[in-house]
Amino acid sequence: MNDPIVDGPRAGASLGLTGHYASQARQVWAGLELWAADAGVDLDVVDDAGSPGRALAAYRDFQAGDVEILLGPYGSETVRRVAPEVCGAGRLLWNHGGAANDLATPGLATVVAPASSYLHRLLAVARAAGIDEVVVVPGTGRFAGQVAEGGRRAAEGEGMRARRVEIDRWDAVVDQLTRRAAGSLATAALIFAATFQQDVTAVRQVREGGVEVGLLGCVAAGVDEFGRRLGPWAEGVLGPAQWWCHDGPVDVGPTGPQFVRRFQRRHGRAPDYLAAQAAAAGYLAAEAAARDYGPDQVRRWRTSTLLGPFALDRSWRQTGYTPLAVRWRSGRREPVATARQPGWS
């Protein structure tokens, strides 16, 4: 998994290249691979198959093997298992793959916005469309709960009514809606925040059942694989994305357009935000290592990458930016401008 004969710092990452995170992890790997080749870094990627235990074993090996740069695994549950040991040993762990709010801890240098902010821009879009009711359907686990709770608070802040339906009740609810035996969602925003597969399945149920909704969104809609899975049924669905290519100066690493061109030359396709946020973590990690920054300096560091501003608060939570809203149109994602979202290109 390494580029041959690389004379540079050693970096290690554990990713679920097989298992339930495989689709997302392959995007992450592509971003890290580009960064490593670009920065002259000797990158070792271990397949943890989506297992937190296997990931922990990989990072123990990295630390024992004197790997200089440690890039986090994918998935909040996996980061939650790995971070205490790595950061507890005084090491920096560059987190691109875990957005749960409760992960924040000294030494965990998170480049992505927290889960509680995922739905903010989607709800601003809904409010601008005149929608005043939101139904959020989260999956199990802390990440999904934090997305849902952040969405509820944002909805109430927009003056909207918000209610929550657990994912294990959704089959019964959609059955009632399909048979017109329950209240209509024709004037409501319906947003799913479960696993990727659960989001895809739920959106398919809505489309197949002909359920009328005022606005349909889900977390999975932020990546290209969502459209490949659903085809025309993805049309009009909104989702959050941590990144969209926009031109502008950055302090560390390439600009957005430069990154896209390099990625397309290397991989023959455009990058998802998962690849971009992983690469951004790599560029930051390498720059911090070159500056000999330890945890204290990184926590106070104010800089920018192709993702946007990098700024950690006192609790080590990323506060530099908020995920934007994207919508599926004619088989592709496009950014949706809101009053609090600048134009993107």
C-alpha positions as CSV (number, residue, x, y, z in Angstrom):
1,M,0.0,0.0,0.0
2,N,3.1,2.3,-0.1
3,D,4.6,4.2,-2.9
4,P,8.0,2.6,-3.6
5,I,11.3,4.0,-2.3
6,V,10.1,7.1,-0.4
7,D,12.7,8.9,1.6
8,G,10.7,10.9,4.0
9,P,8.9,10.7,7.4
10,R,6.9,7.6,8.3
11,A,3.2,7.8,8.7
12,G,0.7,5.2,9.7
13,A,-3.1,4.8,9.5
14,S,-5.6,2.1,10.1
15,L,-8.7,2.0,7.8
16,G,-11.6,-0.4,7.3
17,L,-10.8,-1.2,3.7
18,T,-12.9,-4.3,4.1
19,G,-16.1,-4.5,6.3
20,H,-18.9,-2.1,6.8
21,Y,-16.8,1.0,6.3
22,A,-15.2,-0.2,3.1
23,S,-16.8,2.4,0.8
24,Q,-15.9,5.3,2.9
25,A,-12.4,4.0,3.8
26,R,-11.5,3.6,0.1
27,Q,-12.2,7.3,-0.4
28,V,-10.0,8.1,2.7
29,W,-7.2,5.9,1.4
30,A,-7.2,7.6,-2.0
31,G,-6.8,11.0,-0.3
32,L,-4.0,9.8,2.0
33,E,-2.2,8.1,-0.8
34,L,-2.2,11.3,-2.9
35,W,-1.0,13.3,0.1
36,A,1.8,10.8,0.9
37,A,3.0,10.9,-2.8
38,D,2.8,14.7,-2.9
39,A,4.6,15.2,0.4
40,G,7.2,12.4,0.1
41,V,5.9,10.5,3.1
42,D,6.3,6.8,3.7
43,L,2.7,5.8,4.4
44,D,1.7,2.4,5.9
45,V,-2.1,1.7,5.8
46,V,-3.4,-1.3,7.7
47,D,-6.8,-2.8,7.0
48,D,-8.6,-3.0,10.3
49,A,-11.8,-4.4,8.6
50,G,-13.9,-1.9,10.6
51,S,-12.9,-3.5,13.9
52,P,-11.9,-1.1,16.8
53,G,-9.8,-3.9,18.3
54,R,-7.8,-4.5,15.2
55,A,-7.3,-0.7,14.8
56,L,-6.0,-0.5,18.3
57,A,-3.5,-3.3,17.6
58,A,-2.3,-1.5,14.5
59,Y,-1.6,1.8,16.4
60,R,0.2,-0.1,19.1
61,D,2.5,-1.5,16.3
62,F,2.9,2.0,14.8
63,Q,4.0,3.4,18.1
64,A,6.4,0.5,18.8
65,G,7.8,0.9,15.3
66,D,8.6,4.6,15.8
67,V,6.2,5.9,13.2
68,E,6.4,9.6,13.3
69,I,3.0,10.7,12.0
70,L,-0.2,9.0,13.2
71,L,-3.3,9.5,11.2
72,G,-6.6,8.4,12.7
73,P,-8.9,5.5,11.6
74,Y,-12.3,5.9,10.0
75,G,-15.4,6.0,12.2
76,S,-16.2,7.6,15.5
77,E,-16.4,4.3,17.3
78,T,-13.0,3.3,16.1
79,V,-11.4,6.7,16.9
80,R,-13.0,6.4,20.4
81,R,-11.1,3.1,21.0
82,V,-7.7,4.3,19.6
83,A,-7.4,7.9,20.8
84,P,-7.1,7.2,24.6
85,E,-4.1,5.0,24.1
86,V,-2.3,7.1,21.5
87,C,-3.1,10.5,23.0
88,G,-2.6,9.2,26.5
89,A,1.0,8.4,25.5
90,G,1.5,12.1,24.7
91,R,1.3,11.5,20.9
92,L,-0.8,13.5,18.4
93,L,-3.4,11.6,16.5
94,W,-4.7,13.5,13.4
95,N,-8.4,12.8,13.3
96,H,-10.1,13.0,9.9
97,G,-12.6,10.2,10.3
98,G,-14.4,10.7,13.6
99,A,-16.8,13.6,14.1
100,A,-18.7,12.6,17.3
101,N,-18.6,15.5,19.7
102,D,-17.5,13.4,22.7
103,L,-14.2,12.4,21.0
104,A,-12.6,15.7,21.8
105,T,-9.5,15.1,24.0
106,P,-6.0,16.6,24.3
107,G,-3.8,15.3,21.6
108,L,-6.6,14.4,19.2
109,A,-6.1,16.9,16.4
110,T,-9.5,16.8,14.6
111,V,-9.8,18.5,11.2
112,V,-13.5,17.8,10.7
113,A,-16.5,19.8,12.1
114,P,-18.4,18.1,14.9
115,A,-21.5,15.9,14.4
116,S,-23.7,18.4,16.2
117,S,-23.2,20.8,13.3
118,Y,-23.9,18.4,10.4
119,L,-27.6,19.5,9.9
120,H,-27.3,23.2,10.5
121,R,-27.1,24.2,6.8
122,L,-29.7,21.7,5.7
123,L,-32.2,23.2,8.2
124,A,-31.4,26.7,7.0
125,V,-32.2,25.5,3.4
126,A,-35.5,24.0,4.7
127,R,-36.4,27.1,6.6
128,A,-35.8,29.3,3.6
129,A,-38.1,27.0,1.6
130,G,-40.9,27.8,4.1
131,I,-40.8,24.4,5.9
132,D,-41.6,24.7,9.7
133,E,-41.5,21.0,10.8
134,V,-38.5,18.6,10.9
135,V,-38.5,14.9,11.5
136,V,-35.0,13.5,12.2
137,V,-34.5,9.7,12.1
138,P,-31.2,8.8,13.7
139,G,-29.5,5.4,13.9
140,T,-28.0,3.9,17.0
141,G,-24.8,5.1,18.6
142,R,-23.5,8.4,19.9
143,F,-22.6,9.9,16.5
144,A,-26.1,9.5,15.2
145,G,-27.6,10.8,18.4
146,Q,-25.3,13.9,18.4
147,V,-26.3,14.6,14.7
148,A,-30.0,14.4,15.7
149,E,-29.7,16.5,18.8
150,G,-27.7,19.1,17.0
151,G,-30.3,19.1,14.3
152,R,-33.1,19.5,16.9
153,R,-31.4,22.5,18.5
154,A,-30.7,24.1,15.1
155,A,-34.3,23.5,14.0
156,E,-35.7,25.2,17.2
157,G,-33.2,28.0,16.6
158,E,-34.7,28.5,13.2
159,G,-38.2,28.6,14.7
160,M,-39.2,25.1,13.4
161,R,-40.9,22.2,15.2
162,A,-38.7,19.2,15.6
163,R,-39.5,15.6,16.4
164,R,-37.4,12.4,16.4
165,V,-38.2,8.9,15.2
166,E,-35.8,6.1,16.0
167,I,-34.5,4.1,13.1
168,D,-35.9,0.8,14.5
169,R,-39.4,2.3,14.2
170,W,-39.0,3.7,10.7
171,D,-40.3,0.6,8.9
172,A,-43.6,0.8,10.7
173,V,-43.8,4.6,10.1
174,V,-43.1,4.4,6.4
175,D,-45.6,1.5,6.1
176,Q,-48.3,3.8,7.6
177,L,-47.3,6.7,5.4
178,T,-47.3,4.5,2.3
179,R,-50.9,3.3,3.2
180,R,-51.8,6.9,4.0
181,A,-52.6,5.7,7.5
182,A,-50.5,8.4,9.3
183,G,-50.1,12.1,9.1
184,S,-48.5,13.5,5.9
185,L,-44.9,14.8,5.7
186,A,-45.7,16.8,2.6
187,T,-44.9,20.1,4.4
188,A,-42.0,18.7,6.6
189,A,-38.3,18.1,6.2
190,L,-37.4,14.4,6.7
191,I,-33.8,13.8,7.5
192,F,-32.0,10.4,8.1
193,A,-28.8,10.2,10.2
194,A,-28.0,6.5,10.4
195,T,-25.4,4.3,8.8
196,F,-24.7,4.7,5.1
197,Q,-26.6,1.6,4.2
198,Q,-29.6,2.5,6.5
199,D,-29.8,6.0,4.9
200,V,-29.8,4.5,1.4
201,T,-32.4,1.9,2.4
202,A,-34.6,4.5,4.0
203,V,-34.5,6.9,1.1
204,R,-35.3,4.0,-1.2
205,Q,-38.4,3.2,0.9
206,V,-39.6,6.8,0.7
207,R,-39.2,6.9,-3.0
208,E,-40.6,3.4,-3.7
209,G,-43.6,4.1,-1.4
210,G,-44.4,7.4,-3.0
211,V,-44.2,9.2,0.4
212,E,-44.6,12.9,-0.1
213,V,-42.1,15.0,1.9
214,G,-41.4,18.7,1.8
215,L,-37.7,18.1,1.8
216,L,-35.7,14.9,2.0
217,G,-32.2,14.7,3.4
218,C,-29.7,12.2,4.9
219,V,-26.1,12.2,6.0
220,A,-25.1,9.7,3.4
221,A,-26.2,12.0,0.6
222,G,-22.9,14.0,1.0
223,V,-20.8,11.4,-0.9
224,D,-20.9,10.2,-4.5
225,E,-21.5,6.6,-3.6
226,F,-25.0,7.6,-2.5
227,G,-25.9,8.6,-6.0
228,R,-24.4,5.5,-7.5
229,R,-26.5,3.3,-5.2
230,L,-29.8,5.1,-5.8
231,G,-29.6,6.5,-9.3
232,P,-32.6,8.7,-10.1
233,W,-34.1,8.2,-6.6
234,A,-31.2,10.4,-5.3
235,E,-32.7,13.3,-7.2
236,G,-33.4,16.3,-4.9
237,V,-32.0,14.7,-1.8
238,L,-29.9,17.0,0.5
239,G,-27.0,16.0,2.6
240,P,-24.1,17.6,4.6
241,A,-20.6,17.7,3.2
242,Q,-17.4,18.6,5.1
243,W,-15.9,20.1,1.9
244,W,-16.6,21.4,-1.6
245,C,-13.9,22.6,-3.9
246,H,-13.5,26.3,-3.7
247,D,-10.7,28.5,-4.8
248,G,-8.9,30.7,-2.3
249,P,-5.5,30.9,-0.6
250,V,-4.5,28.3,2.0
251,D,-1.6,28.2,4.5
252,V,-0.9,24.5,4.4
253,G,-1.1,22.1,1.4
254,P,-2.6,22.7,-2.0
255,T,-5.7,24.8,-2.8
256,G,-8.9,23.0,-3.5
257,P,-8.6,23.2,-7.3
258,Q,-4.9,22.0,-7.1
259,F,-6.0,19.1,-5.0
260,V,-8.8,18.1,-7.4
261,R,-6.4,18.2,-10.4
262,R,-3.8,16.1,-8.6
263,F,-6.4,13.6,-7.4
264,Q,-8.0,13.3,-10.9
265,R,-4.6,12.7,-12.5
266,R,-3.7,10.0,-9.9
267,H,-7.1,8.3,-9.5
268,G,-9.0,9.2,-12.7
269,R,-12.0,10.6,-10.8
270,A,-13.0,13.6,-8.7
271,P,-12.5,13.3,-4.9
272,D,-15.3,13.0,-2.3
273,Y,-15.1,15.1,0.9
274,L,-13.8,12.0,2.7
275,A,-10.7,12.0,0.5
276,A,-10.2,15.8,0.9
277,Q,-10.5,15.8,4.7
278,A,-8.1,12.9,5.0
279,A,-5.6,14.6,2.8
280,A,-6.0,17.9,4.7
281,A,-5.2,16.0,7.9
282,G,-2.0,14.6,6.3
283,Y,-0.8,18.0,5.1
284,L,-1.4,19.5,8.6
285,A,0.3,16.6,10.3
286,A,3.4,16.8,8.0
287,E,3.6,20.6,8.5
288,A,3.3,20.2,12.3
289,A,6.0,17.6,12.3
290,A,8.3,19.8,10.3
291,R,7.7,22.6,12.8
292,D,8.3,20.2,15.7
293,Y,4.9,21.0,17.1
294,G,3.7,19.1,20.1
295,P,0.1,19.0,21.4
296,D,0.2,22.4,23.1
297,Q,1.4,24.2,19.9
298,V,-1.2,22.3,17.7
299,R,-4.1,23.2,20.0
300,R,-3.2,26.9,19.6
301,W,-2.4,26.7,15.9
302,R,-4.6,28.9,13.7
303,T,-4.1,28.0,10.0
304,S,-6.0,26.9,6.9
305,T,-6.1,24.0,4.4
306,L,-8.2,23.1,1.4
307,L,-11.0,22.3,3.9
308,G,-11.0,25.8,5.3
309,P,-9.9,27.3,8.6
310,F,-8.3,25.0,11.2
311,A,-9.0,26.1,14.7
312,L,-9.4,24.0,17.9
313,D,-11.1,25.3,21.0
314,R,-9.9,24.6,24.5
315,S,-11.7,21.2,24.5
316,W,-9.9,20.3,21.2
317,R,-13.1,20.5,19.2
318,Q,-12.8,21.8,15.6
319,T,-14.5,25.2,15.4
320,G,-13.1,26.5,12.1
321,Y,-16.1,25.9,9.9
322,T,-19.5,24.2,9.5
323,P,-20.4,21.5,7.0
324,L,-22.2,22.9,3.9
325,A,-25.4,21.6,2.3
326,V,-25.3,19.7,-1.0
327,R,-28.2,18.6,-3.2
328,W,-28.4,15.9,-5.9
329,R,-29.3,17.3,-9.3
330,S,-29.2,15.4,-12.6
331,G,-27.0,12.6,-11.2
332,R,-24.5,14.8,-9.3
333,R,-24.1,16.7,-6.1
334,E,-24.1,20.5,-6.1
335,P,-23.7,23.0,-3.2
336,V,-26.8,24.8,-2.0
337,A,-26.2,28.4,-0.9
338,T,-27.8,29.6,2.3
339,A,-27.8,33.0,4.0
340,R,-24.8,31.7,6.1
341,Q,-23.0,29.9,3.4
342,P,-20.8,31.7,0.9
343,G,-20.8,30.9,-2.8
344,W,-18.7,27.8,-3.8
345,S,-17.3,26.9,-7.2
